[in-house]
Amino acid sequence: MDIEEAKKTARIARLALSEAELRKLAKDADEILEWAEQLESVKSETEKRESGALRDDLPQHFEPQTITKNFPQKSGSHLKVPRSL
């Protein structure tokens, strides 16, 4: 990142930076971008699939008692939860 890009970034972020701070921002951003490029080149054991998922989503069966035993309030076969509006 050059100093002009640092100025543009600071303006977009509404930061008032001195010339020294702009130089430091540019230097720090360069280091972060280099580090990110290194991460991209590393192969991981869990490669992302085309869908972006790291694993298959498989249906799981749960017994109703397993789910309902943790609810503090119940009304018959209904579970009471806090209002979210």
Secondary structure, DSSP 8 states (H G I E B T S, - for coil): --HHHHHHHHHHTT----HHHHHHHHHHHHHHHHHHHHHHHS--SS---TTS-SS--------HHHHHTT-SEEETTEEE-----
